[in-house]
Amino acid sequence: MGTLYLVPTPVGNLEDITLRALRILREEVDVILAEDTRTSGNLLRHYDISKPMMAFHINNEHKVVTSYAERILAGEKMALVTDAGTPAISDPGFLLVRECLRLGIEVECLPGATAFVPALVNSGLSADHFIFEGFLPHKKGRQTKINEIAKNQYTTILYESPFRLLKTLEQLAETCGPERHVSVARELTKIYEENVRGTLAEVIDYFKQKEVKGEIVIVIEGNEQ
């Protein structure tokens, strides 16, 4: 019987990968399952790692999860990586982990990069208790979720794309109030990393004047009332 390794990859800076992750990818596994083989290929070439890759992403995971798990059961060792960060955190991975565990396959998860952790820690907002919501629904259930965030007493963390950032901040301001504090982190660990902190009104004004690029983490103050 083989093993499934869940291997976090850098969210930006290529130096943010562990020595253990490099050893697993280079020496321990037969195949690397990648969310995007082109993105993961760049990382592997940077570290001179040559291993077969197969696609495992949101559009095919339901179709291939059984066959991949059966190959591991038969003795192959596989590593699952995503484009950035830890597999299964707002990325594919859960279905494969569940199937491997159902079959009695060993699953080993390495510690490593996850975008929301540095965004939370450097936000200046409470990190004692927090709720990670990932990406908000685009349509159905979106306003319901924002209403929950407005009432929640704990810090809330969201992922967002640059194209929807302003819309999301404005919706949060309408529901939470413009004076609720927020921190927006983008391009984490990269040369143009930026952390913008203030009230929702202040942060909205800032991003109205700026072209936004890169992946984004929004950290929202809890409701203290």
PASEBA-1860 file (N, C-alpha, C; in nm, 3 decimals):
! residues 225
1> MGTLYLVP> 0.083/-0.119/0.000/0.000/0.000/0.000/0.087/0.125/0.000 ~ 0.049/0.225/-0.080/0.124/0.348/-0.087/0.079/0.449/0.016 ~ 0.114/0.574/-0.007/0.082/0.683/0.085/0.041/0.805/0.004 ~ -0.052/0.882/0.059/-0.086/1.012/0.002/-0.022/1.119/0.088 ~ 0.060/1.203/0.026/0.120/1.317/0.096/0.051/1.445/0.051 ~ 0.009/1.526/0.146/-0.045/1.659/0.117/0.067/1.759/0.141 ~ 0.111/1.823/0.033/0.232/1.905/0.039/0.198/2.052/0.011 ~ 0.208/2.139/0.112/0.186/2.282/0.088/0.297/2.340/-0.001
9> TPVGNLED> 0.257/2.433/-0.085/0.352/2.502/-0.173/0.345/2.652/-0.147 ~ 0.448/2.728/-0.184/0.451/2.870/-0.153/0.332/2.947/-0.210 ~ 0.284/3.046/-0.134/0.175/3.130/-0.183/0.229/3.242/-0.271 ~ 0.359/3.258/-0.275/0.418/3.362/-0.358/0.568/3.344/-0.368 ~ 0.636/3.369/-0.258/0.782/3.360/-0.252/0.825/3.214/-0.256 ~ 0.903/3.178/-0.357/0.942/3.038/-0.375/1.030/2.985/-0.263 ~ 1.085/3.074/-0.180/1.166/3.028/-0.067/1.080/2.970/0.046 ~ 0.950/2.994/0.040/0.862/2.950/0.148/0.814/2.807/0.126
17> ITLRALRI> 0.907/2.716/0.110/0.877/2.574/0.103/0.973/2.504/0.197 ~ 0.926/2.401/0.264/1.010/2.337/0.365/1.107/2.237/0.302 ~ 1.214/2.211/0.374/1.309/2.109/0.329/1.241/1.973/0.320 ~ 1.151/1.947/0.413/1.080/1.819/0.411/0.992/1.807/0.287 ~ 0.924/1.917/0.250/0.841/1.915/0.130/0.925/1.884/0.006 ~ 1.041/1.947/-0.002/1.129/1.922/-0.117/1.175/1.776/-0.120 ~ 1.207/1.721/-0.004/1.250/1.581/0.000/1.138/1.487/-0.043 ~ 1.017/1.513/0.005/0.904/1.428/-0.032/0.882/1.433/-0.183
25> LREEVDVI> 0.882/1.553/-0.240/0.856/1.568/-0.383/0.970/1.509/-0.467 ~ 1.090/1.522/-0.418/1.207/1.477/-0.496/1.233/1.328/-0.482 ~ 1.215/1.273/-0.359/1.264/1.139/-0.331/1.157/1.036/-0.297 ~ 1.046/1.079/-0.239/0.954/0.983/-0.178/0.838/0.939/-0.268 ~ 0.796/1.026/-0.360/0.673/0.995/-0.432/0.700/0.950/-0.575 ~ 0.604/0.875/-0.629/0.611/0.830/-0.767/0.544/0.930/-0.862 ~ 0.440/0.995/-0.812/0.361/1.085/-0.896/0.321/1.207/-0.813 ~ 0.312/1.322/-0.880/0.264/1.444/-0.816/0.132/1.483/-0.880
33> LAEDTRTS> 0.028/1.493/-0.798/-0.102/1.538/-0.844/-0.106/1.689/-0.828 ~ -0.132/1.760/-0.937/-0.121/1.906/-0.936/-0.252/1.970/-0.980 ~ -0.288/2.080/-0.913/-0.406/2.156/-0.952/-0.388/2.212/-1.093 ~ -0.271/2.265/-1.121/-0.235/2.312/-1.255/-0.092/2.266/-1.282 ~ -0.075/2.175/-1.374/0.057/2.118/-1.398/0.157/2.222/-1.448 ~ 0.107/2.329/-1.511/0.198/2.435/-1.557/0.255/2.513/-1.438 ~ 0.165/2.551/-1.346/0.210/2.625/-1.228/0.304/2.540/-1.143 ~ 0.263/2.417/-1.116/0.349/2.329/-1.035/0.477/2.295/-1.108
41> GNLLRHYD> 0.471/2.288/-1.241/0.591/2.261/-1.319/0.696/2.369/-1.301 ~ 0.653/2.494/-1.290/0.748/2.603/-1.266/0.819/2.586/-1.133 ~ 0.743/2.547/-1.029/0.803/2.525/-0.897/0.901/2.409/-0.900 ~ 0.862/2.299/-0.963/0.948/2.182/-0.968/1.077/2.211/-1.046 ~ 1.065/2.283/-1.154/1.186/2.318/-1.231/1.278/2.408/-1.150 ~ 1.220/2.498/-1.072/1.302/2.588/-0.990/1.388/2.509/-0.892 ~ 1.334/2.397/-0.842/1.409/2.316/-0.746/1.467/2.189/-0.809 ~ 1.469/2.186/-0.942/1.530/2.075/-1.015/1.471/1.941/-0.972
49> ISKPMMAF> 1.338/1.938/-0.968/1.265/1.814/-0.935/1.198/1.763/-1.061 ~ 1.221/1.638/-1.094/1.163/1.579/-1.213/1.080/1.458/-1.173 ~ 0.949/1.476/-1.173/0.858/1.366/-1.140/0.735/1.375/-1.231 ~ 0.675/1.262/-1.265/0.552/1.266/-1.345/0.443/1.344/-1.270 ~ 0.365/1.420/-1.346/0.253/1.496/-1.287/0.123/1.455/-1.354 ~ 0.016/1.457/-1.274/-0.118/1.435/-1.326/-0.210/1.543/-1.269 ~ -0.313/1.576/-1.344/-0.402/1.685/-1.304/-0.501/1.639/-1.198 ~ -0.520/1.723/-1.099/-0.624/1.700/-0.998/-0.678/1.837/-0.959
57> HINNEHKV> -0.792/1.873/-1.013/-0.847/2.007/-0.992/-0.999/2.000/-0.977 ~ -1.060/2.114/-0.955/-1.202/2.120/-0.923/-1.289/2.064/-1.034 ~ -1.240/2.068/-1.158/-1.322/2.024/-1.271/-1.311/1.874/-1.299 ~ -1.213/1.806/-1.240/-1.200/1.663/-1.269/-1.193/1.576/-1.144 ~ -1.191/1.637/-1.025/-1.165/1.557/-0.905/-1.269/1.449/-0.881 ~ -1.398/1.478/-0.911/-1.501/1.376/-0.891/-1.480/1.256/-0.984 ~ -1.422/1.281/-1.102/-1.404/1.174/-1.200/-1.282/1.088/-1.169 ~ -1.178/1.147/-1.115/-1.051/1.074/-1.102/-1.020/1.029/-0.960
65> VTSYAERI> -1.097/1.075/-0.860/-1.061/1.048/-0.721/-1.053/0.899/-0.692 ~ -1.146/0.822/-0.746/-1.147/0.678/-0.719/-1.027/0.608/-0.782 ~ -0.997/0.643/-0.907/-0.884/0.577/-0.975/-0.751/0.613/-0.910 ~ -0.734/0.737/-0.868/-0.610/0.775/-0.801/-0.595/0.703/-0.667 ~ -0.703/0.698/-0.592/-0.698/0.630/-0.462/-0.667/0.482/-0.479 ~ -0.722/0.420/-0.582/-0.696/0.278/-0.607/-0.550/0.255/-0.645 ~ -0.491/0.351/-0.717/-0.350/0.338/-0.752/-0.262/0.348/-0.627 ~ -0.300/0.436/-0.535/-0.225/0.445/-0.409/-0.242/0.317/-0.329
73> LAGEKMAL> -0.363/0.266/-0.326/-0.390/0.141/-0.255/-0.305/0.027/-0.312 ~ -0.280/0.032/-0.441/-0.201/-0.073/-0.507/-0.051/-0.056/-0.484 ~ -0.010/0.056/-0.422/0.131/0.070/-0.387/0.200/0.198/-0.429 ~ 0.136/0.279/-0.512/0.200/0.404/-0.554/0.198/0.507/-0.442 ~ 0.303/0.588/-0.437/0.307/0.700/-0.345/0.282/0.829/-0.424 ~ 0.184/0.907/-0.379/0.147/1.028/-0.451/0.151/1.148/-0.359 ~ 0.191/1.261/-0.416/0.184/1.389/-0.345/0.078/1.475/-0.412 ~ -0.004/1.540/-0.333/-0.102/1.635/-0.384/-0.055/1.776/-0.354
81> VTDAGTPA> -0.046/1.858/-0.459/-0.011/1.998/-0.442/-0.117/2.083/-0.513 ~ -0.134/2.206/-0.467/-0.221/2.300/-0.537/-0.135/2.414/-0.590 ~ -0.198/2.510/-0.656/-0.122/2.620/-0.714/-0.045/2.698/-0.609 ~ -0.104/2.710/-0.490/-0.040/2.785/-0.382/-0.107/2.749/-0.251 ~ -0.027/2.728/-0.147/-0.082/2.702/-0.015/-0.104/2.555/0.013 ~ -0.187/2.528/0.111/-0.211/2.392/0.160/-0.331/2.329/0.089 ~ -0.316/2.209/0.035/-0.428/2.143/-0.031/-0.551/2.134/0.060 ~ -0.669/2.146/0.000/-0.799/2.135/0.066/-0.842/2.262/0.139
89> ISDPGFLL> -0.756/2.363/0.150/-0.796/2.491/0.208/-0.840/2.581/0.093 ~ -0.971/2.586/0.066/-1.027/2.655/-0.050/-0.963/2.606/-0.180 ~ -0.924/2.480/-0.182/-0.862/2.417/-0.297/-0.901/2.269/-0.298 ~ -0.881/2.199/-0.410/-0.911/2.056/-0.413/-0.828/1.978/-0.312 ~ -0.882/1.866/-0.267/-0.810/1.780/-0.175/-0.899/1.697/-0.085 ~ -1.009/1.755/-0.039/-1.095/1.687/0.056/-1.144/1.552/0.004 ~ -1.190/1.547/-0.119/-1.247/1.423/-0.173/-1.143/1.311/-0.175 ~ -1.022/1.344/-0.214/-0.917/1.243/-0.222/-0.876/1.195/-0.083
97> VRECLRLG> -0.865/1.287/0.010/-0.831/1.249/0.148/-0.938/1.156/0.204 ~ -1.064/1.192/0.185/-1.174/1.110/0.237/-1.173/0.970/0.177 ~ -1.149/0.962/0.046/-1.149/0.831/-0.019/-1.031/0.746/0.027 ~ -0.915/0.808/0.043/-0.799/0.733/0.090/-0.820/0.681/0.232 ~ -0.876/0.764/0.316/-0.902/0.720/0.453/-1.005/0.607/0.455 ~ -1.104/0.615/0.369/-1.205/0.509/0.361/-1.141/0.376/0.324 ~ -1.037/0.381/0.240/-0.970/0.259/0.196/-0.858/0.215/0.291 ~ -0.837/0.290/0.398/-0.732/0.255/0.493/-0.594/0.298/0.451
105> IEVECLPG> -0.584/0.392/0.358/-0.455/0.440/0.308/-0.401/0.546/0.403 ~ -0.271/0.543/0.427/-0.209/0.644/0.512/-0.205/0.778/0.440 ~ -0.250/0.881/0.510/-0.247/1.017/0.458/-0.157/1.100/0.549 ~ -0.057/1.162/0.489/0.039/1.241/0.566/0.035/1.386/0.517 ~ -0.001/1.478/0.606/-0.010/1.619/0.570/0.109/1.695/0.627 ~ 0.185/1.760/0.541/0.299/1.839/0.585/0.253/1.978/0.626 ~ 0.318/2.039/0.725/0.290/2.178/0.758/0.354/2.269/0.654 ~ 0.294/2.386/0.639/0.353/2.478/0.542/0.265/2.597/0.514
113> ATAFVPAL> 0.288/2.658/0.400/0.226/2.786/0.367/0.073/2.776/0.356 ~ 0.006/2.874/0.417/-0.138/2.895/0.403/-0.162/3.045/0.409 ~ -0.226/3.099/0.308/-0.231/3.245/0.293/-0.299/3.316/0.409 ~ -0.405/3.255/0.465/-0.481/3.330/0.564/-0.406/3.349/0.697 ~ -0.307/3.265/0.726/-0.238/3.277/0.855/-0.158/3.407/0.866 ~ -0.067/3.437/0.773/0.003/3.566/0.785/-0.090/3.686/0.772 ~ -0.195/3.674/0.691/-0.290/3.785/0.677/-0.360/3.813/0.810 ~ -0.397/3.709/0.882/-0.462/3.725/1.012/-0.365/3.781/1.114
121> VNSGLSAD> -0.247/3.723/1.122/-0.152/3.760/1.227/-0.106/3.905/1.215 ~ -0.088/3.953/1.091/-0.041/4.091/1.077/-0.153/4.192/1.057 ~ -0.278/4.148/1.073/-0.392/4.239/1.056/-0.409/4.335/1.172 ~ -0.360/4.296/1.291/-0.385/4.376/1.411/-0.519/4.347/1.473 ~ -0.595/4.253/1.417/-0.725/4.213/1.471/-0.707/4.085/1.554 ~ -0.803/4.058/1.638/-0.791/3.947/1.731/-0.773/3.814/1.658 ~ -0.672/3.739/1.700/-0.647/3.606/1.645/-0.676/3.497/1.746 ~ -0.733/3.534/1.861/-0.766/3.434/1.963/-0.876/3.340/1.915
129> HFIFEGFL> -0.978/3.398/1.852/-1.086/3.320/1.793/-1.116/3.379/1.655 ~ -1.127/3.294/1.556/-1.157/3.344/1.422/-1.232/3.239/1.343 ~ -1.299/3.285/1.238/-1.373/3.197/1.148/-1.319/3.216/1.007 ~ -1.281/3.109/0.943/-1.232/3.114/0.806/-1.346/3.074/0.714 ~ -1.388/3.165/0.626/-1.500/3.139/0.536/-1.455/3.106/0.394 ~ -1.329/3.129/0.361/-1.286/3.107/0.224/-1.351/3.208/0.131 ~ -1.391/3.164/0.012/-1.455/3.254/-0.084/-1.605/3.263/-0.057 ~ -1.659/3.383/-0.060/-1.803/3.401/-0.049/-1.872/3.344/-0.173
137> PHKKGRQT> -1.996/3.297/-0.158/-2.073/3.258/-0.277/-2.088/3.378/-0.370 ~ -2.087/3.353/-0.499/-2.102/3.463/-0.594/-2.244/3.516/-0.599 ~ -2.341/3.426/-0.585/-2.481/3.468/-0.596/-2.564/3.411/-0.481 ~ -2.614/3.291/-0.499/-2.704/3.231/-0.400/-2.635/3.216/-0.266 ~ -2.698/3.271/-0.163/-2.645/3.259/-0.028/-2.542/3.364/0.009 ~ -2.506/3.451/-0.084/-2.402/3.551/-0.058/-2.444/3.649/0.052 ~ -2.561/3.708/0.037/-2.605/3.807/0.135/-2.631/3.743/0.271 ~ -2.678/3.621/0.270/-2.700/3.549/0.397/-2.568/3.532/0.471
145> KINEIAKN> -2.465/3.497/0.398/-2.334/3.478/0.460/-2.278/3.612/0.512 ~ -2.296/3.719/0.436/-2.250/3.851/0.481/-2.325/3.894/0.607 ~ -2.454/3.863/0.614/-2.532/3.894/0.734/-2.476/3.819/0.856 ~ -2.435/3.695/0.835/-2.375/3.617/0.944/-2.244/3.680/0.990 ~ -2.164/3.725/0.893/-2.036/3.789/0.927/-2.060/3.915/1.009 ~ -2.160/3.992/0.972/-2.190/4.117/1.044/-2.223/4.092/1.190 ~ -2.288/3.981/1.219/-2.331/3.950/1.356/-2.225/3.875/1.436 ~ -2.133/3.811/1.367/-2.035/3.726/1.433/-1.942/3.807/1.523
153> QYTTILYE> -1.920/3.756/1.644/-1.835/3.829/1.739/-1.686/3.802/1.720 ~ -1.654/3.704/1.637/-1.514/3.669/1.615/-1.463/3.728/1.483 ~ -1.332/3.739/1.472/-1.268/3.782/1.348/-1.304/3.684/1.235 ~ -1.335/3.738/1.118/-1.370/3.656/1.002/-1.267/3.676/0.892 ~ -1.232/3.567/0.825/-1.132/3.572/0.717/-1.196/3.525/0.587 ~ -1.175/3.603/0.481/-1.227/3.571/0.349/-1.112/3.570/0.247 ~ -1.128/3.489/0.144/-1.045/3.500/0.025/-1.125/3.574/-0.081 ~ -1.058/3.652/-0.165/-1.128/3.725/-0.269/-1.037/3.748/-0.389
161> SPFRLLKT> -1.099/3.764/-0.505/-1.023/3.796/-0.626/-1.015/3.948/-0.639 ~ -0.916/3.998/-0.713/-0.905/4.143/-0.730/-1.024/4.204/-0.802 ~ -1.092/4.124/-0.882/-1.204/4.176/-0.961/-1.330/4.198/-0.878 ~ -1.340/4.131/-0.765/-1.459/4.145/-0.680/-1.430/4.215/-0.548 ~ -1.306/4.260/-0.529/-1.268/4.317/-0.400/-1.357/4.434/-0.359 ~ -1.370/4.533/-0.445/-1.448/4.651/-0.409/-1.593/4.616/-0.382 ~ -1.651/4.532/-0.467/-1.790/4.491/-0.446/-1.807/4.426/-0.309 ~ -1.715/4.339/-0.275/-1.724/4.269/-0.146/-1.709/4.366/-0.030
169> LEQLAETC> -1.611/4.456/-0.037/-1.592/4.554/0.070/-1.715/4.644/0.085 ~ -1.773/4.685/-0.026/-1.892/4.772/-0.019/-2.012/4.698/0.040 ~ -2.027/4.570/0.006/-2.136/4.491/0.065/-2.113/4.472/0.215 ~ -1.988/4.450/0.253/-1.958/4.436/0.395/-1.987/4.566/0.469 ~ -1.953/4.680/0.409/-1.978/4.810/0.473/-2.127/4.835/0.490 ~ -2.206/4.796/0.391/-2.350/4.815/0.399/-2.411/4.735/0.514 ~ -2.356/4.617/0.539/-2.414/4.526/0.638/-2.347/4.539/0.775 ~ -2.215/4.551/0.776/-2.141/4.559/0.902/-2.130/4.702/0.954
177> GPERHVSV> -2.148/4.798/0.864/-2.127/4.938/0.899/-1.991/4.985/0.852 ~ -1.981/5.110/0.804/-1.856/5.160/0.747/-1.743/5.175/0.847 ~ -1.774/5.173/0.979/-1.671/5.191/1.081/-1.609/5.060/1.129 ~ -1.660/4.946/1.080/-1.601/4.817/1.118/-1.458/4.810/1.062 ~ -1.366/4.765/1.146/-1.226/4.759/1.103/-1.200/4.636/1.017 ~ -1.106/4.653/0.925/-1.076/4.548/0.830/-0.929/4.559/0.789 ~ -0.873/4.448/0.747/-0.738/4.447/0.690/-0.743/4.370/0.559 ~ -0.686/4.428/0.455/-0.683/4.362/0.325/-0.536/4.335/0.290
185> ARELTKIY> -0.504/4.208/0.273/-0.368/4.167/0.237/-0.368/4.114/0.095 ~ -0.273/4.160/0.015/-0.264/4.109/-0.122/-0.118/4.085/-0.158 ~ -0.099/3.996/-0.254/0.036/3.961/-0.299/0.124/3.917/-0.182 ~ 0.067/3.839/-0.091/0.142/3.796/0.027/0.272/3.726/-0.011 ~ 0.379/3.761/0.058/0.515/3.707/0.048/0.586/3.750/-0.080 ~ 0.520/3.825/-0.167/0.583/3.869/-0.291/0.645/4.008/-0.274 ~ 0.715/4.053/-0.376/0.787/4.179/-0.368/0.691/4.298/-0.351 ~ 0.569/4.285/-0.405/0.472/4.394/-0.395/0.366/4.367/-0.290
193> EENVRGTL> 0.399/4.288/-0.188/0.304/4.261/-0.080/0.252/4.392/-0.022 ~ 0.122/4.393/0.006/0.059/4.513/0.061/-0.045/4.473/0.164 ~ -0.045/4.543/0.278/-0.146/4.522/0.382/-0.210/4.657/0.410 ~ -0.339/4.667/0.383/-0.412/4.792/0.400/-0.509/4.773/0.517 ~ -0.494/4.856/0.619/-0.573/4.842/0.741/-0.650/4.970/0.768 ~ -0.768/4.956/0.828/-0.848/5.073/0.863/-0.994/5.035/0.872 ~ -1.081/5.134/0.874/-1.224/5.105/0.870/-1.262/5.062/0.729 ~ -1.377/5.001/0.716/-1.423/4.962/0.583/-1.432/5.084/0.492
201> AEVIDYFK> -1.481/5.196/0.545/-1.491/5.318/0.464/-1.354/5.363/0.415 ~ -1.255/5.360/0.502/-1.120/5.404/0.465/-1.058/5.311/0.361 ~ -1.075/5.183/0.381/-1.015/5.086/0.291/-1.084/5.090/0.153 ~ -1.213/5.110/0.153/-1.286/5.125/0.026/-1.233/5.246/-0.050 ~ -1.219/5.359/0.018/-1.166/5.480/-0.047/-1.028/5.455/-0.105 ~ -0.946/5.381/-0.033/-0.810/5.353/-0.080/-0.813/5.272/-0.210 ~ -0.892/5.165/-0.213/-0.891/5.078/-0.330/-0.969/5.135/-0.448 ~ -1.051/5.235/-0.424/-1.117/5.303/-0.536/-1.016/5.379/-0.621
209> QKEVKGEI> -0.903/5.413/-0.561/-0.801/5.491/-0.631/-0.687/5.405/-0.685 ~ -0.704/5.273/-0.678/-0.589/5.186/-0.707/-0.632/5.068/-0.793 ~ -0.549/5.034/-0.890/-0.569/4.912/-0.968/-0.521/4.794/-0.884 ~ -0.609/4.698/-0.866/-0.581/4.588/-0.774/-0.541/4.464/-0.854 ~ -0.430/4.401/-0.811/-0.385/4.276/-0.872/-0.351/4.177/-0.760 ~ -0.346/4.051/-0.797/-0.302/3.949/-0.702/-0.414/3.891/-0.619 ~ -0.386/3.778/-0.558/-0.483/3.714/-0.469/-0.495/3.793/-0.339 ~ -0.613/3.789/-0.279/-0.644/3.879/-0.168/-0.702/3.803/-0.050
217> VIVIEGNE> -0.663/3.844/0.071/-0.723/3.795/0.195/-0.782/3.916/0.268 ~ -0.909/3.903/0.306/-0.978/4.007/0.382/-0.999/3.957/0.524 ~ -0.957/4.036/0.621/-0.974/4.003/0.763/-1.067/4.107/0.824 ~ -1.178/4.062/0.881/-1.283/4.152/0.927/-1.298/4.144/1.078 ~ -1.300/4.259/1.142/-1.319/4.268/1.287/-1.452/4.206/1.329 ~ -1.453/4.139/1.444/-1.577/4.084/1.494/-1.670/4.192/1.549 ~ -1.797/4.156/1.561/-1.897/4.246/1.616/-1.885/4.247/1.768 ~ -1.841/4.356/1.824/-1.817/4.363/1.969/-1.938/4.410/2.048
225> Q> -2.049/4.437/1.982/-2.168/4.484/2.053/-2.235/4.370/2.129
END
